[in-house]
Amino acid sequence: MTAPGRFVFDPSRCTGCEACVVACRMANRPAQTRPWRQVLTFNALWLPGLPVYHLSLACHHCQDPACLRHCPADAYRRDVATGAVIHHAERCMGCRYCTWACPHDAPRFDPQAGTVEKCTFCQDRQERGLAPACVAQCPMEALGFERRDGARPDSLPGFPSASLGPAFRLVPGLRPPPETAPALPGPLGWKALLTVPEPRITARGEWTLVAFTSILTVLAALMAAAAAGGRVLPPASPWLIPWAGAVALSLSAWHLGRPDRGWRALGNLRHSWISREAALALAFLGLASLSRIAFPGARALAWAAAATGFAALAAVDRVYQAVARTAPLNLHSAQTLLGGCYLAGLMAGFWPLALAAGGLKAALYLQRKVHFRDRRPLGLVRVLLGFVLPALAFGSGLAVLAAVLGDLADRWEYYGDLQIPSPALELARELRSRGNFG
C-alpha cells in the first residue's frame, strides 16, 4: 500500500503571495467559511540581523492529532490511505476544544453553523492521484507534496513542536535580511512593531465556563463538608445541590455552538478530559442529589459523592493543563481542586486543611503576581477577600462567602491569562526575544 502523503515547504522560495490560500478557498467552496490555510511572516519589517521568511500553514494531519485525541464528541476520523484527519461536522457539538488543543491553529470555528471546520487534505483529489489544491497552485513551488517516510520535520521558529508527528517537512534555508539595512539607533517599542494575535480564550468570552467551574467547586466542597459533619453553614435545603447543579450544567451547555448535541460530550472517555469532566460532574450531581434528598443519613454515600466531586474538579484542571501543555502537577492558585480543598476546610471548620490549601493558594498567587509584575487592582480584591477576610472570620459563613468571591476573582484572572499556543503567537514571541526591542 502506498504511504500517506505529507506537505513539503521551502521557506526560501515562498514570497507570501497567498496563492495557496486562494487555491484552498476555491477548491473547497462552500464548505469553507473560514480560511483553512494561512501565511505567516517572521520579521515582516526586515529588521537587521534577523532572518525573513514566510510560513504557509494549514492542518498537517498529524500521526497523533491533538484534535482527534481531545475531541469529546469523537467528531474526528483518520483516513488510513491518505493519512487525512477528517472532521465530521454532523457529530460536532461546537465546544471548540480542538481549536484550543491544536498547536497548528488548524480547526476553525464557524459561529453561524455552531461547528468546527478544517482542511481535508484534499482527500478527494488525492484519491484521483492529484496533489492538494494549495500545492498545485503555488507559483513558486514553495509548497510541495510527497510520500511520508516517517522522518520528523525540521525545527523552525513559529512551527509547532513535531511531537504530534505532523505530515509536514521543512526544506532548510532562509532568506537573509538586506545587507545594507541601517543599524538601529536603540531599542524599539515592540508593541508598536509586533502583531500579536488576539487570545483565543478570554474571561469575558468564556464567562459561562468561569461560572460553571466555580459553581462545581463550591458544590464539591459543600458535599465534602456535609460528609464530614461540618456545621459552619446553616442546614442547606436538600434541593440546593440539584438546582445549583442544573444551573451549572446549563451554563456549560450555553458555551456550546450546538447545545442540542451536548450529550456527545461523553463520546470520548478514553482520551478526552472534557468527556471525563462531563461524566464525573454528572455522576457527582447524581450521587449528591441522592445523598441529600433520598438518603440524607447515609454517610458512605455522602463521602462517595464528595470523592466523585473532587475527581470532577481534578478533571476540570486537566482540561486546561492538557491544552496549555503543562504537567499534571503544575500547580496554579486558580486550580479548582485546590480551591475545593480550601473551601471544604472553611466550610467544615477544619483549620489544618484550610490553612494548608489556603496558604499554598496564597503563595502561588503572590508568586505569579511578582513574577509577571502584575499590578491589576483585581489582585488586591482577590487577596483581601480570598485570604485576609477568611482568616479573620474563620468559622463563620462570612469567611466562606469571602473565599468563594476571592476564588471567583482568581478564576476570572486565570481565564484572562490563558494563552493557547499557535504559530502566530510563537513567531511574535521569537521576534521579541531575538530583536532589539525595549
C-alpha positions in Angstrom: 0.0 0.0 0.0 1.3 3.5 -0.9 2.4 5.5 2.1 0.3 8.5 3.1 1.4 11.9 1.8 2.8 15.0 3.5 3.3 18.6 2.7 6.8 19.9 1.9 7.5 23.5 2.4 10.6 25.5 1.3 10.6 28.9 3.1 13.4 30.3 0.9 11.0 30.0 -2.1 7.9 31.4 -0.5 7.1 35.1 -1.3 4.0 35.3 0.8 1.7 35.8 -2.2 -1.1 33.6 -0.6 -1.9 31.8 -3.8 -2.2 28.7 -1.7 -4.8 30.4 0.5 -6.8 31.4 -2.6 -6.5 27.9 -4.2 -7.7 26.3 -1.0 -10.7 28.6 -0.8 -11.6 28.0 -4.5 -11.3 24.2 -4.2 -13.4 23.9 -1.1 -16.4 26.2 -1.6 -18.9 26.3 0.0 -17.7 24.1 2.8 -15.0 26.6 3.8 -16.4 29.6 5.6 -13.1 30.5 7.3 -9.6 30.2 5.8 -8.2 26.8 6.3 -4.7 27.8 5.2 -2.8 30.9 6.4 0.6 32.5 5.5 2.5 34.0 8.4 5.6 36.1 8.2 8.6 36.3 10.5 10.3 39.7 10.6 7.9 41.3 8.2 9.7 44.7 8.7 13.1 43.2 7.7 14.8 44.2 10.9 18.6 43.8 10.5 20.3 40.7 11.8 17.2 38.6 11.7 16.0 36.2 9.0 12.9 36.9 7.0 10.6 34.0 6.0 7.0 33.1 5.4 5.2 30.0 6.7 2.3 28.6 4.8 0.4 26.5 7.3 -2.8 24.5 7.4 -3.8 21.3 9.1 -0.8 18.9 9.0 -2.8 15.7 9.6 -0.6 14.5 12.4 0.1 10.9 13.2 -1.0 11.7 16.8 -3.5 14.5 16.2 -4.4 16.6 19.2 -7.8 17.4 17.8 -8.8 13.8 17.4 -7.4 12.7 20.8 -9.0 15.6 22.8 -12.4 15.9 20.9 -15.1 14.9 23.4 -17.7 14.3 20.7 -15.5 11.9 18.8 -16.0 14.0 15.7 -12.7 13.3 14.0 -11.6 10.3 12.0 -8.4 9.4 10.3 -8.3 8.0 6.8 -5.7 5.2 6.6 -5.0 5.5 2.9 -4.3 9.2 2.7 -3.5 10.0 6.4 -6.1 12.8 6.3 -7.6 13.7 9.6 -11.3 14.4 8.8 -13.7 16.4 10.9 -17.3 15.3 10.7 -19.5 18.4 11.4 -22.6 16.3 11.9 -21.0 14.9 15.1 -19.6 18.2 16.3 -21.2 20.0 19.3 -19.2 23.2 18.9 -17.2 23.1 22.2 -14.2 24.5 20.4 -11.8 22.4 22.5 -10.0 21.2 19.3 -9.2 24.8 18.5 -7.6 25.1 21.9 -5.7 21.8 21.7 -4.2 22.1 18.2 -0.8 23.9 18.2 -1.1 24.4 14.4 -4.2 26.6 14.7 -5.9 24.3 12.1 -9.5 23.8 13.2 -11.7 26.9 12.7 -15.0 27.6 14.4 -17.9 28.8 12.3 -20.3 30.7 14.6 -23.1 30.5 12.0 -23.2 26.7 11.9 -22.0 26.4 15.5 -19.5 23.8 14.5 -15.8 23.5 13.5 -14.3 23.1 10.1 -10.8 22.4 8.8 -8.5 21.3 6.0 -9.5 18.0 4.4 -6.0 17.3 2.9 -7.9 17.5 -0.4 -8.8 13.8 0.2 -10.9 13.7 -3.0 -8.0 15.0 -5.1 -5.6 12.5 -3.5 -8.0 9.6 -4.4 -7.7 10.7 -8.0 -3.9 10.8 -7.9 -3.7 14.6 -7.6 -1.8 16.8 -5.2 -3.8 19.1 -2.8 -5.1 22.3 -4.5 -2.7 24.6 -2.4 0.3 22.6 -3.7 -0.9 22.6 -7.3 -1.4 26.3 -7.4 1.8 27.5 -5.7 3.6 29.6 -8.4 7.0 29.5 -6.7 6.9 25.7 -6.0 7.5 26.5 -2.3 4.7 24.2 -1.3 5.1 20.5 -2.4 3.7 17.1 -1.7 5.5 13.8 -1.2 5.0 10.4 0.4 5.7 10.3 4.1 8.8 8.4 5.2 8.3 8.8 8.9 11.0 11.4 9.4 10.3 14.3 11.8 10.1 17.8 10.3 13.0 20.2 10.9 12.6 22.8 13.6 11.9 26.4 12.7 10.7 29.3 15.0 7.0 29.6 14.7 6.5 26.0 13.6 4.9 23.9 16.4 6.6 21.0 18.1 6.9 17.9 16.0 5.8 15.7 18.9 2.4 15.1 17.2 4.0 13.8 14.0 2.7 16.4 11.5 2.6 15.4 7.8 4.9 18.3 7.0 8.6 18.6 6.0 10.6 21.8 6.0 13.3 22.4 3.5 16.3 24.1 5.2 17.1 27.6 4.1 16.0 31.1 5.0 16.1 34.4 3.2 18.7 36.8 4.9 17.9 40.4 5.7 19.2 43.2 3.5 22.9 43.7 3.9 22.6 47.4 3.5 20.0 47.9 6.3 20.9 50.7 8.6 21.8 50.0 12.2 19.1 50.5 14.8 19.6 53.6 16.9 18.4 51.8 20.0 15.7 49.6 21.5 12.4 49.6 19.6 9.0 49.6 21.1 7.9 46.0 20.5 4.2 46.7 21.0 4.2 49.1 18.0 6.0 46.6 15.7 4.7 43.2 16.6 1.4 41.9 15.5 0.4 39.7 18.5 -2.7 37.6 17.8 -5.8 38.1 19.9 -6.1 35.4 22.6 -8.5 32.6 21.8 -9.7 32.3 25.4 -10.8 35.4 27.4 -12.6 35.6 30.7 -15.3 37.8 29.2 -15.8 35.4 26.2 -15.9 32.3 28.4 -17.8 33.6 31.4 -20.1 30.7 31.3 -17.2 28.3 31.9 -15.9 30.5 34.7 -19.3 30.3 36.3 -19.6 26.5 35.7 -16.3 25.6 37.2 -16.8 27.9 40.1 -20.2 26.5 41.0 -18.9 23.0 40.7 -16.0 23.8 43.0 -18.4 25.2 45.7 -20.8 22.2 45.4 -18.0 19.7 45.7 -16.7 21.5 48.8 -20.2 21.7 50.3 -20.7 18.0 49.8 -17.3 17.2 51.4 -18.1 19.5 54.4 -21.5 17.8 54.8 -20.0 14.3 54.7 -17.5 15.4 57.4 -20.4 16.7 59.6 -19.5 20.3 59.3 -21.8 22.8 60.9 -20.3 26.1 59.6 -23.2 26.8 57.3 -26.9 26.6 58.2 -28.6 23.5 57.1 -29.0 23.8 53.3 -32.1 22.8 51.5 -31.8 19.2 50.2 -32.6 20.6 46.8 -29.7 23.2 46.8 -27.2 20.9 45.1 -29.6 19.6 42.4 -30.8 23.0 41.5 -27.3 24.6 41.6 -26.0 21.7 39.6 -28.7 22.2 36.9 -27.7 25.8 36.6 -24.1 24.9 36.3 -24.8 22.3 33.5 -27.0 24.8 31.7 -24.1 27.4 31.8 -21.8 24.7 30.4 -24.1 23.9 27.6 -24.5 27.6 26.8 -20.9 27.6 25.8 -21.5 25.1 23.0 -22.1 26.1 19.4 -24.7 23.3 19.2 -26.2 22.8 22.7 -28.7 20.3 21.3 -25.7 17.9 20.8 -24.4 18.4 24.4 -24.9 14.7 25.1 -22.0 14.0 22.7 -19.7 15.3 25.4 -19.5 11.7 26.8 -18.3 10.3 23.4 -14.5 10.1 24.1 -14.0 8.9 27.7 -10.8 7.1 26.7 -8.8 10.2 25.7 -10.7 13.4 26.3 -10.6 15.2 29.6 -13.7 17.1 28.7 -15.6 13.7 28.4 -14.2 12.7 31.7 -15.1 16.0 33.3 -18.7 15.7 32.0 -19.1 12.1 33.2 -17.7 12.8 36.6 -19.7 16.0 37.0 -22.9 14.2 36.2 -22.0 11.3 38.5 -21.3 13.8 41.3 -24.5 15.6 40.9 -26.4 12.4 40.8 -24.8 10.9 43.9 -25.0 14.2 45.8 -28.7 14.6 44.9 -29.4 11.0 46.2 -27.4 11.7 49.3 -29.2 15.0 50.1 -32.7 14.0 49.1 -33.3 10.3 49.3 -30.6 9.1 51.8 -29.6 12.1 53.9 -28.2 9.9 56.7 -26.1 7.6 54.5 -22.5 8.8 55.4 -20.9 6.4 52.9 -23.0 7.7 50.1 -22.1 11.3 51.1 -18.4 10.5 51.0 -18.7 8.8 47.7 -20.4 11.9 46.3 -17.7 14.1 47.7 -14.9 12.0 46.3 -16.6 12.0 42.9 -17.0 15.7 43.1 -13.3 16.2 43.8 -12.4 13.8 40.9 -14.5 16.1 38.7 -12.5 19.1 39.9 -9.3 17.2 39.0 -10.6 16.6 35.5 -11.5 20.3 35.1 -7.9 21.2 35.9 -6.6 18.6 33.4 -8.8 20.1 30.7 -6.8 23.3 30.8 -3.4 21.7 31.6 -3.7 19.5 28.6 -4.4 22.4 26.3 -1.6 24.6 27.8 0.7 21.5 27.7 1.7 21.7 31.3 2.4 18.9 33.7 -0.5 17.4 35.7 1.0 18.8 39.0 1.9 22.2 37.6 0.1 24.0 40.4 -1.8 27.2 39.9 -3.7 29.3 42.5 -6.9 29.1 40.4 -7.0 25.3 40.1 -10.4 24.0 41.1 -9.1 21.0 43.0 -7.0 23.2 45.3 -9.9 25.7 45.6 -12.2 22.9 46.6 -9.9 21.7 49.4 -9.7 25.3 50.7 -13.4 25.8 50.7 -14.1 22.4 52.2 -11.7 23.2 55.1 -13.5 26.5 55.7 -17.0 25.0 55.4 -16.2 22.1 57.8 -14.3 24.3 60.2 -11.2 22.1 59.7 -8.4 24.6 60.0 -5.5 22.3 59.1 -6.9 21.7 55.6 -8.0 25.4 55.2 -4.6 26.6 56.3 -2.6 24.2 54.1 -4.7 24.7 50.9 -5.2 28.5 51.5 -1.5 29.0 52.3 -0.5 27.2 49.1 -3.0 29.2 47.1 -1.8 32.5 48.5 1.8 31.6 47.9 1.1 30.6 44.3 -0.9 33.7 43.7 1.6 36.1 45.1 4.4 34.4 43.2 2.6 34.8 40.0 2.0 38.5 40.7 5.6 39.1 41.5 6.9 37.1 38.5 4.7 38.9 36.0 4.8 42.3 37.8 1.0 42.2 37.7 -0.5 45.3 39.4 -4.1 44.9 38.3 -6.5 46.1 41.1 -8.4 42.9 40.9 -5.4 41.3 42.6 -5.9 43.3 45.8 -9.5 42.4 45.9 -8.6 38.7 45.5 -6.1 38.8 48.4 -8.4 40.7 50.8 -11.5 38.7 50.0 -9.9 35.3 49.4 -7.3 35.2 52.2 -7.3 38.0 54.7 -11.1 38.1 55.5 -11.4 34.3 55.7 -8.5 34.2 58.2 -10.1 37.0 60.3 -13.6 35.5 60.2 -12.7 31.8 60.3 -15.5 29.6 61.4 -18.3 31.8 60.0 -20.3 31.9 56.9 -18.7 35.2 56.0 -15.3 33.5 55.7 -16.8 31.0 53.2 -18.5 33.7 51.2 -15.3 35.8 51.0 -13.3 32.8 50.0 -15.8 32.0 47.2 -15.7 35.6 45.9 -11.9 35.6 46.1 -11.6 32.4 44.1 -14.0 33.7 41.5 -11.7 36.7 41.0 -8.7 34.4 40.7 -10.6 32.2 38.2 -11.5 35.3 36.2 -7.9 36.3 36.0 -6.8 32.8 35.1 -9.1 32.7 32.1 -7.8 36.1 31.1 -4.2 35.0 31.3 -4.6 31.7 29.3 -2.7 31.8 26.1 -3.3 28.9 23.7 -0.1 28.1 21.7 -0.2 28.9 18.0 2.3 29.6 15.2 1.4 33.3 15.1 1.9 33.7 18.8 5.2 31.7 18.7 6.5 33.9 15.8 5.7 37.1 17.8 7.5 35.7 20.9 10.5 34.7 18.9 10.8 38.0 17.2 10.5 39.8 20.5 13.2 37.6 22.1 15.6 37.9 19.2 15.0 41.5 18.2 16.3 44.7 19.7 13.1 45.6 21.5 12.7 47.6 24.6 
